[in-house]
């Protein structure tokens, strides 16, 4: 059974000088969750959110916080991000993290655990844990910087994960992160995605509420066309 279709604005694209207002605007506009990109300057070249910022966002919202750990050693920081208020902790399959250890840690900490793959990573790297993960994240861009164009080669990966999850009868979130616009959101929904990380398309211009409404319409149209 698939999970509901959800939109998660990425706060990396929001105005850092008034993050609280960005969170409130997105929540009022219909966001289902928030996505926070954690980068360590090693696994990817950029450096971003620490646990203190996640805790600050948590004070502004009760919505789920999807914490994307683009870091070399996710096990070292799992507890800190869980204690800060993360709802789902997503590690990279290419990191040094041992999936079984991270899944066990997540259960002990009371958080959901997801695994992400880069565009150049074979999707079958996920198969040994596919029925134990709460989320699978297919990257639509190379991780590290916002505002990149969606890589169309991600769509066959989304379809492959969707097929595998359906065969397993899993209710795992199938997330797509990077380059999400109304057009690519529709295509990703057609391919079977259920959780859409959207940054510039929410905070990059116009009103947040209108942007979220347009994305939600695209996602639902894509999901409906996939069913037919």
C-alpha positions as CSV (number, residue, x, y, z in Angstrom):
1,X,0.0,0.0,0.0
2,X,1.4,3.4,-1.0
3,X,1.6,6.2,1.5
4,X,-0.3,9.5,0.8
5,X,1.2,12.0,-1.7
6,X,3.1,14.6,0.3
7,X,5.1,17.8,-0.3
8,X,8.1,18.7,1.8
9,X,9.5,22.2,1.2
10,X,13.3,22.2,1.4
11,X,14.4,24.9,3.9
12,X,17.8,25.1,2.1
13,X,16.0,27.3,-0.4
14,X,14.3,29.5,2.1
15,X,15.4,32.9,3.4
16,X,17.8,32.0,6.3
17,X,17.4,35.5,7.8
18,X,13.7,34.8,8.6
19,X,13.4,31.0,8.6
20,X,10.5,31.1,11.1
21,X,8.4,33.1,8.7
22,X,9.3,30.7,5.8
23,X,8.2,27.7,7.9
24,X,4.9,29.4,8.9
25,X,4.2,30.4,5.3
26,X,4.8,26.9,4.0
27,X,2.7,25.3,6.8
28,X,-0.2,27.7,6.1
29,X,0.2,27.0,2.4
30,X,-0.3,23.3,2.8
31,X,3.1,21.7,3.3
32,X,3.0,18.2,4.6
33,X,6.5,18.1,6.1
34,X,9.8,20.0,5.9
35,X,13.1,18.8,4.5
36,X,16.4,19.8,6.0
37,X,19.7,19.1,4.2
38,X,22.6,18.3,6.4
39,X,26.0,18.5,4.7
40,X,29.4,18.0,6.3
41,X,31.8,19.4,3.7
42,X,33.2,15.9,3.1
43,X,30.5,13.7,1.7
44,X,29.4,16.7,-0.3
45,X,31.4,20.0,-0.7
46,X,28.9,22.2,1.1
47,X,28.3,22.7,4.8
48,X,24.7,23.3,6.1
49,X,22.4,22.5,9.0
50,X,23.5,21.2,12.4
51,X,21.2,19.8,15.1
52,X,20.7,23.3,16.7
53,X,19.0,24.5,13.5
54,X,16.8,21.4,13.3
55,X,15.8,22.1,16.9
56,X,15.0,25.7,16.0
57,X,12.8,24.6,13.1
58,X,11.1,22.1,15.4
59,X,10.1,25.0,17.7
60,X,8.2,26.6,14.8
61,X,6.2,23.6,13.6
62,X,4.7,20.2,14.5
63,X,4.9,18.9,11.0
64,X,7.3,16.0,10.3
65,X,11.0,17.0,9.8
66,X,12.7,15.0,7.0
67,X,16.4,15.2,7.8
68,X,18.7,14.3,4.9
69,X,22.1,13.3,6.1
70,X,24.6,14.0,3.3
71,X,27.4,13.1,5.6
72,X,30.2,10.5,5.7
73,X,29.4,9.0,9.1
74,X,25.7,9.2,9.8
75,X,25.8,6.8,12.7
76,X,27.8,9.3,14.7
77,X,25.1,11.9,14.5
78,X,21.9,9.9,14.4
79,X,21.0,10.5,18.1
80,X,21.8,14.2,17.9
81,X,19.4,14.8,15.0
82,X,16.7,12.6,16.5
83,X,16.9,14.5,19.8
84,X,16.8,17.8,17.9
85,X,13.3,16.8,16.5
86,X,14.0,14.9,13.3
87,X,11.1,12.6,12.3
88,X,12.8,10.7,9.5
89,X,16.6,10.4,9.3
90,X,17.8,9.7,5.7
91,X,21.3,8.4,5.3
92,X,23.1,7.9,1.9
93,X,23.7,4.3,0.8
94,X,27.1,5.5,-0.4
95,X,28.2,6.7,3.0
96,X,30.1,4.8,5.6
97,X,26.9,4.0,7.5
98,X,26.0,0.3,7.9
99,X,22.3,0.2,7.0
100,X,21.4,-2.6,9.5
101,X,23.1,-0.6,12.3
102,X,21.3,2.6,11.3
103,X,17.9,0.9,11.0
104,X,18.4,-0.5,14.5
105,X,19.5,2.8,15.9
106,X,16.4,4.5,14.4
107,X,14.1,2.0,16.0
108,X,15.7,2.5,19.3
109,X,15.5,6.3,19.0
110,X,11.9,6.2,17.8
111,X,12.5,7.8,14.4
112,X,11.9,6.6,10.9
113,X,14.9,5.7,8.8
114,X,15.4,6.2,5.1
115,X,18.1,5.6,2.5
116,X,19.1,7.9,-0.4
117,X,20.9,7.1,-3.6
118,X,22.9,9.5,-5.8
119,X,22.0,9.6,-9.6
120,X,25.1,7.5,-10.5
121,X,24.4,4.8,-7.9
122,X,22.9,1.5,-9.1
123,X,19.4,1.2,-7.6
124,X,19.9,-2.4,-6.7
125,X,22.2,-1.2,-3.8
126,X,18.9,-0.7,-2.0
127,X,17.4,-4.1,-2.4
128,X,18.8,-5.9,0.7
129,X,17.0,-3.4,2.9
130,X,14.0,-2.3,0.8
131,X,11.3,-3.8,3.0
132,X,12.8,-2.5,6.2
133,X,13.2,1.2,5.2
134,X,10.6,3.8,6.0
135,X,11.7,5.9,3.1
136,X,13.7,5.5,-0.1
137,X,15.0,8.7,-1.6
138,X,16.0,8.9,-5.2
139,X,18.1,11.9,-5.9
140,X,17.1,13.9,-9.0
141,X,20.3,15.9,-8.9
142,X,23.9,15.4,-7.6
143,X,23.7,16.2,-3.9
144,X,25.4,19.2,-2.4
145,X,23.8,22.4,-3.9
146,X,20.2,23.6,-4.4
147,X,18.8,24.9,-7.7
148,X,20.1,22.2,-10.0
149,X,18.2,20.8,-13.0
150,X,16.4,17.5,-12.7
151,X,18.3,14.5,-14.2
152,X,15.8,12.5,-16.2
153,X,17.7,9.3,-15.6
154,X,16.2,9.4,-12.1
155,X,12.8,8.4,-13.5
156,X,13.7,4.8,-14.4
157,X,15.1,4.4,-10.9
158,X,11.9,5.7,-9.3
159,X,9.9,3.2,-11.4
160,X,12.3,0.4,-10.4
161,X,11.9,1.2,-6.7
162,X,8.1,1.5,-7.0
163,X,7.9,-1.9,-8.6
164,X,10.1,-3.4,-5.8
165,X,8.1,-1.8,-3.0
166,X,4.8,-2.9,-4.5
167,X,6.1,-6.5,-4.9
168,X,7.1,-6.4,-1.2
169,X,3.8,-4.9,-0.2
170,X,5.7,-2.2,1.6
171,X,4.1,1.2,2.5
172,X,7.5,2.9,2.3
173,X,7.7,6.5,1.2
174,X,9.3,6.9,-2.2
175,X,10.9,10.3,-2.1
176,X,12.4,12.3,-4.9
177,X,14.8,15.2,-4.1
178,X,16.3,17.8,-6.4
179,X,15.1,19.7,-9.4
180,X,11.4,19.4,-8.6
181,X,9.2,21.7,-10.6
182,X,5.5,21.3,-11.6
183,X,6.7,19.4,-14.7
184,X,9.2,17.1,-13.0
185,X,6.8,16.5,-10.0
186,X,4.2,15.3,-12.4
187,X,6.7,12.9,-14.1
188,X,8.0,11.6,-10.8
189,X,4.4,11.0,-9.6
190,X,3.7,9.1,-12.8
191,X,6.8,7.0,-12.0
192,X,5.5,6.2,-8.6
193,X,7.0,8.7,-6.2
194,X,4.9,9.7,-3.1
195,X,7.1,12.2,-1.3
196,X,8.3,15.3,-3.1
197,X,11.1,17.5,-1.8
198,X,10.6,21.0,-3.4
199,X,12.9,23.9,-2.8
200,X,13.3,26.7,-5.3
201,X,9.9,25.8,-6.7
202,X,8.3,26.8,-3.4
203,X,10.6,29.6,-2.1
204,X,12.1,30.9,-5.4
205,X,9.4,33.5,-6.3
206,X,5.6,34.1,-6.2
207,X,3.7,33.2,-3.1
208,X,4.5,30.0,-1.2
209,X,0.8,29.0,-1.0
210,X,0.3,29.3,-4.8
211,X,3.5,27.5,-5.5
212,X,2.5,24.6,-3.2
213,X,-1.0,24.5,-4.7
214,X,0.5,24.2,-8.3
215,X,2.9,21.5,-7.2
216,X,0.1,19.5,-5.4
217,X,-2.0,19.7,-8.5
218,X,0.8,18.4,-10.7
219,X,1.6,15.6,-8.3
220,X,-2.0,14.4,-8.2
221,X,-2.4,14.6,-12.0
222,X,0.8,12.6,-12.3
223,X,-0.4,9.9,-9.8
224,X,-3.8,9.7,-11.5
225,X,-2.3,9.3,-14.9
226,X,-0.1,6.5,-13.6
227,X,-3.1,4.6,-12.4
228,X,-4.9,4.6,-15.7
